[in-house]
Amino acid sequence: MQKNKLSLIKLQIYNNCEVKTKFNDLFNSWNEEISINPQTKYSSSSLAYTTLPQFKERKKMGKNIIPLIMEKLLDEDNFFCFLSMMLYRLILN
């Protein structure tokens, strides 16, 4: 049942280009900000990445973006996968 519910949410998200575009824009902006912001660039803690506004904005998007987070987690070239997992956990709690 949970799997079917996630599939339905995923279908709704993919049909809503605005949500997917906003999520991807925030994700890309966040990745860029990590490398240029002194608070994250020189930090040894990945938790510093969660303080950036782009991370917080994605969190505000709520459970609807879980399929998009899962998609990022499947991308093996994505260095920030573990941070996407943090976002996933924060949204679920």
ROLUMPA-638421 format. One line per field, with one value per residue: y, z, x of N, C-alpha, C, O in turn; residue in one letter. Coordinates in Angstrom, 2 decimals, always signed. Layout:
BEGIN
ny	Y|...
nz	Z|...
nx	X|...
cay	Y|...
caz	Z|...
cax	X|...
cy	Y|...
cz	Z|...
cx	X|...
oy	Y|...
oz	Z|...
ox	X|...
type	A|...
END
This chain:
BEGIN
ny	-1.19|+1.30|+1.60|+1.87|+4.27|+6.00|+5.78|+6.97|+9.59|+10.24|+10.20|+12.35|+14.44|+14.40|+15.12|+17.68|+20.08|+22.49|+22.13|+20.21|+21.63|+23.81|+22.41|+21.23|+23.54|+24.75|+22.72|+22.65|+25.27|+25.21|+23.28|+24.73|+26.94|+25.75|+25.36|+27.94|+29.50|+30.72|+29.67|+27.08|+26.08|+25.92|+24.38|+21.53|+20.08|+18.48|+19.21|+21.92|+22.50|+22.21|+24.53|+26.38|+28.60|+27.44|+24.74|+24.81|+25.86|+23.78|+21.87|+23.01|+22.46|+20.05|+16.70|+16.10|+16.24|+13.99|+11.81|+13.12|+13.60|+10.97|+10.31|+11.87|+10.54|+8.21|+8.90|+8.25|+9.93|+12.07|+13.91|+14.89|+13.16|+12.00|+14.19|+14.75|+12.60|+13.33|+15.47|+14.08|+12.54|+14.60|+15.71|+13.60|+13.43
nz	+0.00|+0.85|-1.06|-3.39|-2.81|-2.77|-5.45|-6.66|-5.65|-6.81|-9.52|-9.55|-8.90|-11.08|-13.01|-12.30|-13.32|-12.34|-9.58|-9.74|-11.24|-9.52|-7.31|-8.48|-9.31|-6.82|-5.69|-7.39|-7.07|-4.37|-4.29|-5.67|-3.96|-1.70|-2.45|-2.67|-0.49|+2.41|+4.95|+4.48|+2.62|+3.91|+6.06|+8.15|+8.75|+7.54|+8.33|+8.26|+5.70|+5.73|+6.74|+4.83|+2.82|+0.56|+1.15|+3.30|+2.02|+0.29|+2.18|+3.19|+1.13|+1.63|+1.98|-0.62|-2.26|-1.89|-3.81|-5.66|-4.17|-3.76|-6.35|-6.71|-4.91|-6.27|-8.19|-8.95|-9.40|-7.88|-5.48|-3.14|-2.07|+0.48|+1.90|+0.71|+1.69|+4.35|+4.15|+3.32|+5.64|+7.50|+6.48|+6.77|+9.52
nx	+0.83|+1.91|+3.89|+2.37|+1.12|+3.32|+4.05|+1.84|+2.07|+4.50|+3.81|+2.00|+3.75|+5.51|+3.76|+3.36|+5.05|+5.96|+6.55|+8.59|+10.48|+11.01|+12.07|+14.39|+15.75|+16.27|+17.82|+20.07|+21.01|+21.59|+23.67|+25.61|+25.91|+27.01|+29.65|+30.64|+29.98|+31.44|+30.78|+30.03|+31.82|+34.31|+33.73|+33.87|+31.74|+28.92|+26.45|+26.36|+25.61|+22.91|+21.96|+21.70|+19.68|+18.44|+18.24|+16.48|+14.23|+13.57|+12.90|+10.57|+8.86|+7.77|+6.31|+5.66|+7.86|+9.35|+9.60|+11.26|+13.53|+14.30|+14.94|+17.24|+18.88|+19.37|+21.15|+24.31|+26.43|+26.00|+27.28|+26.19|+24.35|+23.95|+23.12|+20.73|+19.37|+19.28|+17.50|+15.24|+14.74|+14.25|+11.91|+10.12|+9.91
cay	+0.00|+2.46|+1.68|+2.42|+5.67|+6.72|+5.82|+7.98|+10.90|+10.45|+10.54|+13.70|+15.37|+14.46|+15.86|+19.07|+20.55|+23.63|+21.61|+19.58|+22.70|+24.53|+21.53|+21.11|+24.84|+24.90|+21.74|+23.11|+26.49|+24.75|+22.67|+25.82|+27.75|+24.99|+25.52|+29.33|+30.13|+30.40|+28.88|+25.67|+25.71|+25.62|+23.64|+20.08|+19.47|+18.51|+19.86|+23.33|+22.58|+22.26|+25.87|+27.26|+28.87|+26.53|+23.50|+25.10|+26.02|+22.44|+21.22|+23.58|+21.89|+18.95|+15.30|+15.98|+16.15|+12.75|+11.11|+13.87|+13.32|+9.60|+10.36|+12.37|+9.50|+7.19|+9.43|+7.92|+11.05|+13.14|+13.91|+15.33|+12.21|+11.83|+15.36|+14.55|+11.67|+14.13|+16.20|+13.06|+12.22|+15.79|+15.86|+12.54|+13.62
caz	+0.00|+0.93|-2.36|-4.33|-2.45|-3.24|-6.91|-6.99|-5.36|-7.83|-10.75|-9.38|-8.95|-12.45|-13.79|-11.86|-13.74|-11.51|-8.37|-10.12|-11.65|-8.31|-6.55|-9.17|-9.24|-5.45|-5.49|-8.12|-6.41|-3.09|-4.58|-6.01|-2.76|-0.82|-2.87|-2.64|+0.80|+3.37|+6.08|+4.09|+1.86|+4.82|+7.21|+8.14|+9.11|+6.51|+8.89|+7.84|+4.42|+5.98|+7.19|+3.67|+2.53|-0.45|+1.84|+4.08|+1.09|-0.16|+3.30|+3.26|+0.06|+2.26|+1.55|-2.06|-2.99|-1.56|-5.02|-6.28|-3.34|-4.06|-7.66|-6.47|-4.22|-7.24|-9.07|-8.33|-9.57|-7.00|-4.28|-1.98|-1.82|+1.90|+2.37|+0.25|+2.65|+5.54|+3.85|+3.33|+7.04|+8.14|+5.99|+7.34|+10.97
cax	+0.00|+2.81|+4.57|+1.39|+0.92|+4.50|+3.96|+0.83|+2.67|+5.52|+3.10|+1.48|+4.88|+6.01|+2.76|+3.43|+6.38|+6.35|+7.16|+9.86|+11.41|+11.41|+12.94|+15.68|+16.42|+16.77|+18.88|+21.26|+21.47|+22.15|+24.97|+26.54|+26.13|+27.90|+31.04|+31.10|+29.67|+32.52|+30.27|+29.96|+33.02|+35.40|+33.23|+34.09|+30.46|+27.89|+25.26|+26.39|+24.91|+21.46|+21.59|+21.53|+18.27|+17.91|+17.89|+15.28|+13.11|+13.17|+12.22|+9.23|+8.03|+7.06|+6.37|+5.45|+9.12|+10.07|+10.05|+12.35|+14.70|+14.69|+15.58|+18.60|+19.63|+19.72|+22.18|+25.60|+27.36|+25.57|+28.10|+25.43|+23.26|+23.69|+22.38|+19.36|+18.79|+18.96|+16.27|+14.19|+14.44|+13.66|+10.53|+9.29|+9.72
cy	+1.26|+2.68|+2.28|+3.90|+6.52|+6.83|+6.87|+9.38|+11.23|+10.86|+11.96|+14.74|+15.51|+15.16|+17.33|+19.59|+21.69|+23.16|+21.00|+20.63|+23.46|+23.69|+21.46|+22.42|+25.07|+23.94|+22.19|+24.36|+26.15|+24.14|+23.74|+26.64|+27.06|+25.26|+26.96|+30.04|+29.74|+29.53|+27.39|+25.20|+25.26|+24.84|+22.15|+19.33|+19.59|+19.14|+21.34|+23.52|+22.73|+23.63|+26.83|+27.43|+27.90|+25.19|+23.69|+25.25|+24.66|+21.71|+21.71|+23.01|+20.63|+17.60|+15.12|+15.82|+14.87|+11.97|+11.81|+13.67|+11.92|+9.53|+10.86|+11.32|+8.40|+7.62|+9.23|+9.02|+12.21|+13.05|+14.18|+14.40|+12.08|+13.02|+15.32|+13.59|+12.38|+14.87|+15.25|+12.75|+13.39|+15.98|+14.82|+12.73|+14.81
cz	+0.00|-0.41|-3.41|-4.08|-2.94|-4.76|-7.36|-6.76|-6.43|-9.14|-10.68|-9.47|-10.38|-13.37|-13.43|-12.13|-12.86|-10.24|-8.68|-10.49|-10.43|-7.49|-7.18|-9.15|-7.85|-5.19|-6.16|-7.49|-5.08|-3.29|-4.90|-4.78|-1.79|-1.17|-2.82|-1.30|+1.81|+4.55|+5.75|+3.39|+2.78|+6.06|+7.06|+8.46|+7.96|+7.02|+8.53|+6.53|+4.62|+6.46|+6.03|+3.32|+1.52|+0.17|+2.61|+3.19|+0.57|+0.96|+3.41|+2.19|+0.52|+1.59|+0.05|-2.84|-2.70|-2.82|-5.72|-5.50|-3.66|-5.41|-7.54|-5.81|-5.17|-8.18|-8.42|-8.47|-8.61|-5.66|-3.01|-1.65|-0.35|+2.48|+1.88|+1.20|+3.95|+5.34|+3.90|+4.77|+7.77|+7.73|+6.63|+8.83|+11.29
cx	+0.87|+3.50|+3.63|+1.15|+2.09|+4.49|+2.96|+1.38|+3.71|+4.88|+2.56|+2.59|+5.37|+5.02|+2.75|+4.84|+6.88|+7.07|+8.52|+10.90|+11.91|+12.38|+14.33|+16.45|+17.04|+17.93|+20.18|+21.86|+22.15|+23.53|+26.02|+26.91|+27.09|+29.36|+31.54|+30.87|+30.76|+32.05|+30.19|+31.23|+34.16|+34.97|+33.53|+32.79|+29.46|+26.60|+25.21|+25.63|+23.40|+21.01|+21.36|+20.05|+17.66|+17.49|+16.58|+14.05|+12.64|+12.44|+10.78|+8.29|+7.31|+7.20|+6.20|+6.75|+9.90|+10.48|+11.22|+13.65|+15.22|+15.40|+17.02|+19.48|+20.09|+20.83|+23.55|+26.63|+27.07|+26.31|+27.29|+24.27|+22.92|+22.94|+20.94|+18.64|+18.44|+17.65|+15.08|+13.77|+13.79|+12.21|+9.62|+9.02|+8.87
oy	+2.19|+3.82|+3.11|+4.68|+7.62|+7.87|+7.58|+10.27|+12.37|+11.78|+12.70|+15.80|+16.62|+15.72|+18.15|+19.53|+21.84|+23.74|+21.26|+20.52|+23.73|+24.20|+21.62|+22.42|+25.52|+24.31|+22.12|+24.49|+26.75|+24.46|+23.65|+26.99|+27.73|+25.38|+27.19|+31.06|+28.55|+28.74|+26.55|+24.05|+24.31|+24.66|+21.60|+18.10|+20.69|+19.55|+21.94|+24.59|+23.30|+23.88|+27.95|+26.50|+27.58|+24.59|+22.85|+24.82|+24.43|+21.00|+20.93|+23.08|+20.18|+17.38|+14.08|+15.32|+14.69|+11.51|+11.15|+13.59|+11.71|+8.78|+10.33|+11.21|+7.73|+6.80|+9.92|+9.04|+13.19|+12.20|+13.74|+14.82|+12.05|+12.87|+15.80|+13.75|+12.08|+14.91|+15.59|+12.71|+13.18|+16.36|+15.13|+12.24|+15.10
oz	-0.77|-0.84|-4.22|-5.01|-3.46|-5.30|-8.33|-7.59|-6.90|-9.81|-11.66|-10.07|-10.84|-14.39|-14.16|-11.26|-12.66|-9.86|-7.98|-10.11|-10.32|-7.02|-6.49|-9.00|-7.73|-4.53|-5.55|-7.39|-4.73|-2.54|-4.47|-4.58|-1.14|-0.28|-2.91|-1.02|+2.05|+5.08|+6.64|+3.56|+2.46|+7.00|+5.97|+8.45|+7.47|+6.23|+8.49|+6.29|+3.78|+6.57|+6.23|+3.50|+1.61|-0.26|+2.56|+3.56|+0.43|+0.70|+3.70|+2.34|-0.12|+0.75|-0.49|-3.96|-3.23|-2.88|-6.31|-6.08|-3.80|-5.58|-8.19|-6.10|-4.91|-8.90|-7.47|-7.73|-8.56|-4.83|-1.93|-1.01|+0.03|+3.45|+2.56|+1.48|+4.57|+6.23|+4.46|+5.08|+8.56|+8.54|+6.99|+9.34|+12.46
ox	+0.62|+3.67|+4.05|+0.99|+1.89|+4.87|+3.19|+1.17|+3.79|+5.36|+2.65|+2.40|+5.61|+5.41|+2.18|+5.71|+8.09|+8.09|+9.50|+12.06|+13.11|+13.41|+15.34|+17.67|+18.18|+18.90|+21.25|+23.08|+23.17|+24.46|+27.16|+28.08|+27.89|+30.21|+32.75|+31.50|+30.97|+32.84|+30.27|+31.66|+34.88|+35.75|+33.44|+32.76|+29.20|+25.75|+24.13|+25.06|+22.71|+19.81|+20.88|+19.26|+16.47|+16.51|+15.69|+12.96|+11.43|+11.47|+9.87|+7.07|+6.36|+8.07|+6.57|+6.74|+11.00|+11.61|+12.08|+14.73|+16.42|+16.37|+17.92|+20.67|+21.09|+21.40|+23.90|+27.61|+27.80|+26.00|+27.67|+23.30|+21.75|+22.19|+20.04|+17.45|+17.43|+16.80|+14.03|+12.57|+12.87|+11.37|+8.49|+8.01|+8.63
type	M|Q|K|N|K|L|S|L|I|K|L|Q|I|Y|N|N|C|E|V|K|T|K|F|N|D|L|F|N|S|W|N|E|E|I|S|I|N|P|Q|T|K|Y|S|S|S|S|L|A|Y|T|T|L|P|Q|F|K|E|R|K|K|M|G|K|N|I|I|P|L|I|M|E|K|L|L|D|E|D|N|F|F|C|F|L|S|M|M|L|Y|R|L|I|L|N
END
